Amino acid sequence: MRLLPLATALALGALLLAPRVGRADPLVPLAQPGPWSGVSGLIGYGARLWFVNSVRFVDHNSADVWSYHPATGEARYGRHLFSQDAGDPVVAGGLLYWPFANGRFSTGRGEYLVTNGRDWQWCALPEGEVFHVHAMAANGGALYAATSAWHAGLQRSDDEGATWQAIYDHPMPPRRVSRITAFAALDDTLYAGLTTYGRIGVNLLRVAHDTLRPTTGWPWGESVSTLAAYRGWLYGVNRNGDESAVWRWRGTAAERVRALDGEPIRALAAGPDALWAIGAREGRGTLWRSPDGVAWRAAQRFPSAEPLALTVYAGRVYVGTRGPGERGTLWGPRPPAPVDPPVAPRPLPPLPQRLAPEVDDALAVLDRVLKDPTSYEGSAARVRAAVAPLALNGLAEVGPTLVQRLGGPFPDVQVRLFGGGLTAPAAKVARWYLLWAIALGGRERIPPALLAEPWTARPNRAEKYVEAAPAAAWAVAQLGQADEETLAALVARLDVADQPLWLVGDFVGALSALTGEGFGYDVAAWQRWWSGRQSGRR
């Protein structure tokens, strides 16, 4: 029998001894996958509930996808995202899409993973300048991605991501930032929640004629942070400075849901017989329930866990929290609980349509750029621009030529990145972007010696790095490079001293992708597995 951590056991005991509020049985802790402090991104797909374990609201290189089976109570490690946290996922066309909230390669291309529950595919948006993919949505047979660099953008695909079109870029004054972070569909129309930092307006937008337009009747504010449709109404949290309120809209008029005034609502989710909401304060929160969207009552208190995410799956409500303790927790009904029918794995869609430059010409440009010290000015923008066409073309002959260039020559200059928060030699920066291109191209072999390079980077505010080892770990996973030398190098890195835990997560993610084993961060289990594998080969 596996025991819960002490903090969780104490929280569960307090919950069971407390008076029950609401009509349903209280939610109980179901999974604390660890090692990260938050569980979010809850979404049902097939017979499993999927979620992300990460560190929320700060720059941190953690984002692990897990899944949970409500009928059996089994939690399973799924995939590691090379991203600082994950955006809101979506199920579309029988596939599950996971956006990279802040892709760690920082190439200016939005990224996401798509899975059929068994196979995984890494994709990059070929359009626009994109630092973040905050959320994805599906409506009317189309797939949408909420993107941003400085301004909120929306991209649309009508062929499951094979091609993308940028259909919206939110106008903002200079040095102002905007984001789209929430979606909901009502009456076959897709709505988006917009955040415009420091600028007030109507921030509930609707998709109309391949663009976004303000929704008539919605109140002004700085952001609409969460959305849900329930019984003909669209509900959202409208924020203005430090104040927030839940509103609902239908037709051309909106009304305030005053029963939730004063409660900092973080998320909404619609079920078959109730609308649910979570309120969150530092380290604690409340689950709310309403059968009509107007009258609300507290369904459960979380005295030692802060709610982060909410969903309804197979008619039951689930909550992801930060804590108790230092571990993110998935809460829900005690198993066995209902599940949706399983999804038969279908083929993954084609990769996004890629540029097709003349390879020889593109390589000649790349060689000139890599050698030129001025190419590394302006955060090495010219280097990224030269690498991108080769990364996105999908031609078999490109991979070997890029691997050959990992050794240089590169100029002996220092490169300022991320607003000066990181300074690194040109050689490291060039290798970083070359590894991205090799991994995205899906061909060739990464030198395993790169996996063994010691970690010497100093922490920086953005938590962005250009060391070879994490990039090489992601690359070997994408390339399916599962030879003995590569696996040995990955296992050896799991218990190296003086390296951050998130870096261990990169090696764990690569091992899981290459072997299909789900040991997660259990280093001892990986070492036993490797020892057994080696013994079997003798």
C-alpha atoms as one frame of an Amber mdcrd trajectory, in Angstrom:
protein
   0.000   0.000   0.000   1.420   3.395  -0.984   1.128   6.011   1.775   0.295
   9.640   1.113   2.848  12.282   2.135   2.312  13.528   5.693   1.039  16.982
   4.639  -1.560  15.395   2.375  -2.628  12.855   4.990  -3.150  15.612   7.556
  -5.120  17.690   5.042  -7.291  14.704   4.171  -7.921  13.990   7.838  -8.992
  17.577   8.445 -11.246  17.413   5.403 -12.995  14.227   6.507 -13.531  15.546
  10.042 -14.901  18.882   8.840 -18.646  19.371   8.302 -19.634  18.468   4.758
 -20.830  21.350   2.593 -22.816  20.814  -0.556 -24.634  17.656  -1.524 -21.837
  15.552  -3.025 -19.173  13.571  -1.222 -16.040  15.657  -0.651 -13.202  15.482
  -3.138 -10.161  13.585  -1.903  -6.482  13.696  -2.931  -6.036  11.315  -5.855
  -2.472  11.891  -7.032   0.582  13.849  -5.943   2.974  13.016  -8.763   5.768
  15.400  -7.831   8.173  16.838  -7.627   6.568  20.135  -8.641   4.220  22.212
  -6.525   1.244  22.643  -8.874  -1.303  20.549 -10.763  -3.167  22.320 -13.578
  -4.260  21.912 -17.201  -6.956  19.364 -16.315  -8.679  17.829 -19.343 -10.525
  14.605 -20.059  -9.382  12.547 -23.031 -10.646   9.035 -23.547 -10.782   6.979
 -20.373  -8.232   9.149 -18.558  -8.003  12.577 -16.982  -4.857  14.423 -18.055
  -3.002  17.183 -16.220   0.308  19.006 -15.895   2.647  19.011 -12.912   4.715
  22.208 -12.859   5.680  25.293 -10.877   3.098  27.994 -11.576   3.294  31.798
 -11.820   7.101  32.028 -11.945   9.672  31.347 -14.651  10.588  27.714 -14.034
  11.656  24.944 -16.409   9.031  22.411 -15.381   6.083  20.939 -17.287   5.315
  17.224 -17.026   2.137  15.731 -18.495   0.486  13.015 -16.394  -2.768  11.102
 -16.694  -5.082   9.528 -14.145  -7.596   6.682 -14.493 -10.626   7.433 -12.261
 -11.873   3.842 -12.309  -8.632   2.346 -10.975  -6.919   5.280  -9.243  -3.737
   4.802 -11.291  -1.623   7.881 -12.125   0.843   7.618 -15.005   3.757   9.779
 -16.151   3.142  10.759 -19.770   5.489  13.266 -21.365   7.882  16.068 -20.549
   7.372  19.423 -22.266  10.452  21.493 -23.125   8.639  24.539 -21.836   8.213
  26.767 -18.838   4.769  25.451 -17.870   1.997  24.428 -20.276  -0.837  26.375
 -21.834  -4.451  25.217 -21.689  -4.854  22.025 -23.775  -7.679  21.000 -26.098
  -9.151  17.812 -27.537  -9.878  18.123 -31.256 -10.582  15.485 -33.875  -9.820
  12.650 -31.480  -6.393  14.079 -30.580  -5.048  15.921 -27.540  -3.005  19.097
 -28.074  -0.620  20.472 -25.415   0.650  24.034 -26.007   4.040  25.206 -24.747
   3.306  28.223 -22.548   6.895  29.422 -22.874   9.030  27.232 -25.109  12.541
  26.964 -23.737  14.342  27.106 -27.077  13.002  30.681 -27.455  13.246  30.671
 -31.233  10.231  32.905 -31.850   8.159  29.934 -33.042   5.167  28.769 -31.034
   5.314  25.081 -30.168   2.975  22.324 -29.038   2.767  18.555 -28.649  -0.074
  16.477 -30.067  -0.878  12.942 -28.938  -3.329  10.160 -29.695  -2.784   8.808
 -26.189   0.050   6.575 -27.343   2.225   8.469 -29.834   3.472  12.048 -29.486
   4.506  14.626 -32.062   6.279  17.950 -31.556   5.138  20.787 -33.816   6.160
  24.398 -34.406   3.893  27.120 -35.756   5.334  28.307 -39.066   3.602  31.707
 -38.922   4.348  34.896 -36.998   6.666  35.817 -34.153   5.515  33.738 -31.179
   7.054  33.475 -27.718   4.077  31.824 -26.002   1.133  29.587 -26.845  -1.195
  30.301 -23.942  -4.126  28.099 -24.921  -5.594  26.068 -27.755  -9.249  25.605
 -28.697 -11.414  23.833 -31.258 -14.662  25.023 -32.809 -16.520  24.371 -36.034
 -13.899  21.948 -37.309 -11.074  24.474 -36.850  -8.167  24.433 -34.425  -7.076
  27.683 -32.760  -3.880  28.725 -30.967  -3.698  31.786 -28.702  -0.213  33.162
 -29.248   1.815  36.147 -28.168   5.159  37.805 -28.457   4.361  41.304 -27.229
   0.796  41.393 -28.546  -1.996  38.853 -28.276  -2.489  36.872 -31.460  -4.753
  34.150 -32.773  -3.843  31.504 -35.333  -6.245  29.129 -37.034  -5.832  25.751
 -38.728  -8.515  24.023 -40.777  -6.503  20.818 -41.291  -5.503  19.686 -37.764
  -2.360  21.787 -37.765  -0.951  20.901 -41.184  -1.199  24.599 -42.097  -1.770
  27.674 -39.949  -2.994  31.193 -40.656  -2.463  34.157 -38.338  -5.907  35.797
 -38.223  -5.533  38.358 -35.436  -2.943  40.597 -33.803  -4.264  42.781 -31.004
  -3.364  46.468 -31.429  -1.535  47.896 -28.422   0.418  51.089 -27.696   4.227
  50.826 -27.665   5.674  48.922 -24.688   2.293  47.473 -23.753   1.683  43.725
 -23.567  -1.484  41.732 -24.255  -2.451  38.057 -24.039  -5.345  35.716 -24.883
  -5.514  33.075 -22.175  -9.078  31.699 -22.177 -11.546  30.217 -24.670 -15.156
  29.027 -24.583 -17.751  28.234 -27.247 -21.398  29.309 -27.045 -23.976  28.689
 -29.789 -21.282  27.632 -32.283 -19.284  30.835 -31.735 -15.836  30.822 -30.152
 -15.092  33.496 -27.546 -11.686  34.536 -26.235 -10.664  36.190 -22.983  -8.105
  38.950 -23.510  -5.687  40.552 -21.049  -4.416  44.063 -21.833  -1.994  45.100
 -19.126  -2.566  48.711 -18.118  -5.245  49.348 -20.736  -9.007  49.141 -20.168
 -11.477  47.990 -22.798 -13.967  45.288 -23.735 -11.801  42.207 -23.378 -14.313
  39.521 -24.250 -13.741  38.888 -27.954 -15.562  36.656 -30.427 -14.328  35.008
 -33.592 -16.105  36.602 -36.554 -15.108  36.330 -40.214 -11.580  35.161 -39.460
 -10.800  37.897 -36.973 -11.711  38.833 -33.390 -14.238  41.499 -32.448 -15.336
  42.921 -29.070 -18.518  41.418 -27.634 -21.339  43.933 -27.363 -22.598  44.436
 -23.826 -19.624  42.999 -21.952 -18.214  45.350 -19.261 -14.907  47.109 -19.622
 -11.830  45.904 -17.773  -8.186  44.900 -18.087  -8.735  41.181 -18.563 -11.129
  38.281 -18.921  -9.182  35.495 -17.267 -11.461  32.453 -17.487 -14.569  31.488
 -19.482 -17.263  28.797 -19.438 -20.575  28.303 -21.244 -23.537  26.966 -19.268
 -27.227  26.716 -20.191 -27.181  29.399 -22.852 -25.009  31.884 -20.933 -21.334
  32.716 -21.259 -19.644  33.196 -17.884 -16.330  34.931 -17.329 -14.182  36.630
 -14.725 -13.723  40.308 -15.568 -10.724  41.923 -13.888  -9.821  45.559 -13.454
  -6.702  46.187 -11.414  -6.976  44.300  -8.131 -10.745  43.904  -8.434 -12.518
  41.030 -10.146 -16.104  39.905 -10.611 -17.960  37.100 -12.357 -20.267  38.226
 -15.157 -22.524  36.342 -17.499 -23.541  37.347 -21.015 -26.217  36.352 -23.507
 -27.262  38.097 -26.704 -26.204  41.711 -26.226 -26.434  42.131 -22.451 -24.339
  41.113 -19.462 -25.218  40.857 -15.795 -23.031  40.565 -12.741 -23.130  37.353
 -10.699 -23.260  39.059  -7.327 -23.370  35.884  -5.251 -19.629  35.488  -5.933
 -18.651  39.108  -5.226 -15.542  39.257  -3.073 -14.448  35.745  -4.023 -11.264
  35.660  -6.167 -12.485  33.198  -8.799  -9.661  31.533 -10.706 -11.525  29.059
 -12.936 -15.000  28.017 -14.091 -16.220  24.685 -15.475 -19.637  23.519 -16.651
 -21.088  20.133 -15.766 -24.349  18.455 -16.786 -26.286  19.749 -13.778 -24.161
  22.546 -12.297 -21.672  25.300 -12.992 -18.558  25.056 -10.845 -16.000  27.659
  -9.775 -12.841  27.703  -7.699 -11.837  30.648  -5.569  -8.169  30.913  -4.656
  -6.291  32.809  -2.009  -2.683  32.350  -0.954  -2.395  28.731   0.178  -6.148
  28.024   0.395  -9.390  28.191  -1.527 -12.976  27.095  -2.080 -14.922  25.017
  -4.586 -18.290  26.602  -5.461 -21.371  25.061  -7.088 -24.450  26.566  -8.753
 -27.317  24.758 -10.492 -28.487  27.938 -12.266 -25.390  30.171 -12.424 -26.982
  32.748 -10.106 -27.293  31.168  -6.656 -24.017  29.725  -5.385 -22.956  27.709
  -2.362 -19.596  26.492  -1.139 -19.174  22.811  -1.985 -15.774  22.305  -0.350
 -13.058  24.248   1.438  -9.356  23.646   0.849  -7.718  24.962   4.031  -4.153
  23.994   3.087  -4.173  23.815  -0.721  -4.574  26.597  -3.284  -6.845  25.696
  -6.231  -5.262  26.215  -9.651  -7.479  24.398 -12.144 -10.923  22.873 -12.497
 -12.718  20.538 -14.889 -15.729  18.256 -15.124 -14.968  14.815 -16.534 -17.491
  11.989 -16.959 -19.958  14.038 -14.919 -17.644  14.459 -11.912 -15.681  17.503
 -10.806 -11.884  17.507 -10.396  -9.583  20.182  -8.976  -5.836  20.727  -9.301
  -4.068  22.547  -6.473  -0.782  23.952  -5.325  -0.042  21.921  -2.210  -0.703
  20.624   0.379   2.934  20.899   1.307   5.286  21.322  -1.618   3.510  18.906
  -3.969   0.831  19.640  -6.529  -2.293  17.560  -5.966  -5.135  16.238  -8.097
  -8.453  16.088  -6.203 -11.607  14.280  -7.213 -14.092  11.554  -6.282 -12.735
   8.504  -4.543 -12.131   5.659  -7.052 -13.759   3.857  -8.660 -15.343   6.785
 -10.488 -16.929   6.965 -13.961 -14.820   7.328 -17.092 -15.560   8.237 -20.687
 -15.157   5.584 -23.395 -11.547   4.982 -24.451 -10.294   6.605 -27.631  -8.859
   4.306 -30.280  -5.445   5.715 -31.265  -5.656   7.331 -34.674  -2.761   8.487
 -36.842  -1.204  11.775 -35.854  -1.787  14.660 -38.264   0.893  15.803 -40.705
   3.478  18.214 -39.401   2.776  21.903 -40.029   3.517  22.932 -43.595   7.144
  23.881 -43.811   9.238  26.263 -45.788  11.160  24.760 -48.680  14.290  26.827
 -49.353  17.037  25.792 -51.682  19.098  23.773 -49.222  22.502  24.696 -50.631
  21.650  28.394 -50.614  20.214  28.213 -47.091  23.300  26.396 -45.804  25.574
  28.957 -47.411  23.655  31.727 -45.658  23.824  29.822 -42.374  27.584  29.367
 -42.623  28.133  33.069 -43.215  25.867  33.985 -40.316  27.412  31.520 -37.851
  30.906  32.900 -38.491  29.989  36.595 -38.461  30.327  38.252 -35.014  27.663
  40.831 -35.893  25.095  38.036 -36.332  25.026  37.622 -32.560  24.000  41.193
 -31.872  20.359  41.883 -31.038  19.919  38.606 -29.122  21.316  36.597 -32.054
  18.242  37.304 -34.161  20.136  36.728 -37.414  21.247  33.299 -36.211  17.668
  32.271 -35.461  16.511  33.634 -38.810  19.162  31.617 -40.655  18.442  28.380
 -38.783  14.627  28.497 -39.001  14.176  27.741 -42.740  16.367  24.663 -42.404
  14.568  23.529 -39.252  11.131  23.846 -40.830  11.715  22.282 -44.232  11.599
  18.609 -43.199  14.168  17.525 -45.805  16.186  14.423 -44.940  19.521  15.788
 -46.116  19.482  18.762 -43.741  20.016  16.915 -40.435  23.520  15.554 -41.127
  24.720  18.917 -42.395  23.500  20.672 -39.243  25.167  18.102 -36.970  28.441
  18.786 -38.773  28.105  22.462 -37.857  27.792  21.825 -34.104  31.582  22.070
 -33.905  31.794  25.534 -35.450  33.732  27.601 -36.238  32.031  30.312 -34.166
  33.304  33.789 -33.291  34.790  34.469 -29.871  32.125  36.936 -28.726  29.628
  37.118 -25.881  25.899  37.246 -26.658  23.328  39.129 -24.591  19.954  37.383
 -24.431  16.598  37.943 -22.706  17.052  41.633 -22.099  20.584  41.183 -20.841
  19.548  38.655 -18.199  21.793  36.020 -19.761  25.201  36.378 -21.375  26.719
  33.381 -23.143  29.471  32.605 -25.663  28.459  32.603 -29.315  29.416  28.916
 -29.578  26.817  27.925 -26.965  24.126  30.068 -28.546  24.778  28.684 -32.023
  24.749  25.068 -30.808  21.499  25.702 -28.925  19.637  26.806 -32.045  21.254
  24.114 -34.183  20.052  21.434 -31.747  16.530  22.856 -31.995  16.679  22.604
 -35.782  18.081  19.070 -35.743  15.426  17.891 -33.289  12.586  19.513 -35.214
  13.842  18.031 -38.463  13.456  14.570 -36.959  16.602  13.037 -38.439  20.300
  12.386 -37.689  22.100  11.512 -34.454  23.119  13.754 -31.574  26.615  13.169
 -30.118  25.950  11.595 -26.671  28.916  13.531 -25.291  26.682  16.615 -25.295
  24.455  14.922 -22.708  27.406  14.600 -20.355  28.510  18.231 -20.461  28.664
  19.473 -16.846  26.199  22.087 -15.630  28.047  25.346 -14.965  25.379  27.967
 -15.720  24.547  30.549 -13.093  20.869  31.204 -12.286  19.193  34.137 -14.030
  15.859  35.885 -13.583  14.216  34.426 -16.694  15.519  30.922 -15.938  16.537
  30.629 -19.587  19.744  28.826 -20.519  21.653  27.771 -23.627  23.647  24.863
 -22.206  23.953  21.881 -24.534  22.853  19.092 -22.164  19.124  19.952 -21.815
  18.802  20.741 -25.528  20.536  17.476 -26.413  18.208  15.541 -24.079  15.158
  16.977 -25.826  16.717  16.339 -29.234  17.536  12.658 -28.656  13.979  12.096
 -27.436  12.498  13.672 -30.564  14.866  11.745 -32.817  14.131   8.406 -31.139
  17.842   7.978 -30.440  17.623   4.979 -28.101  21.017   3.308 -28.582  22.905
   2.011 -25.550  25.425   4.854 -25.476  22.673   7.468 -25.421  20.617   5.682
 -22.755  23.718   5.189 -20.600  24.505   8.907 -20.790  20.943   9.816 -19.790
  20.843   7.420 -16.835  24.248   8.637 -15.655  22.964  12.228 -15.493  20.054
  11.432 -13.162  22.021  11.581  -9.900  24.795  14.039 -10.732  25.364  16.464
  -7.869  25.005  20.240  -8.171  22.512  20.325 -11.011  18.973  21.728 -10.759
  16.089  19.304 -10.338  14.388  20.608 -13.470  17.465  19.498 -15.441  16.943
  15.999 -14.047  13.420  16.364 -15.431  14.871  16.850 -18.911  16.754  13.553
 -18.657  13.733  11.798 -17.129  11.598  13.062 -19.995  14.060  11.807 -22.595
  14.339   8.384 -20.977  10.564   8.032 -20.726  10.054   9.007 -24.362  12.755
   6.625 -25.591  11.923   3.585 -23.455   8.206   3.857 -22.709   8.942   3.379
 -19.006   6.966   5.532 -16.574   9.262   5.809 -13.551   9.034   9.596 -13.497
  11.517  11.112 -11.050  12.221   7.827  -9.235  15.961   7.761  -9.909  16.462
   4.477  -8.060  13.839   2.802 -10.267  15.602   4.034 -13.395  18.923   2.739
 -12.101  17.431  -0.675 -11.300  15.874  -0.785 -14.746  19.193   0.072 -16.383
  21.078  -2.472 -14.296  18.579  -5.152 -15.265  18.840  -4.191 -18.911  22.615
  -4.424 -18.794  22.476  -7.790 -17.018  20.141  -9.117 -19.683  22.616  -8.149
 -22.397  25.493 -10.083 -20.873
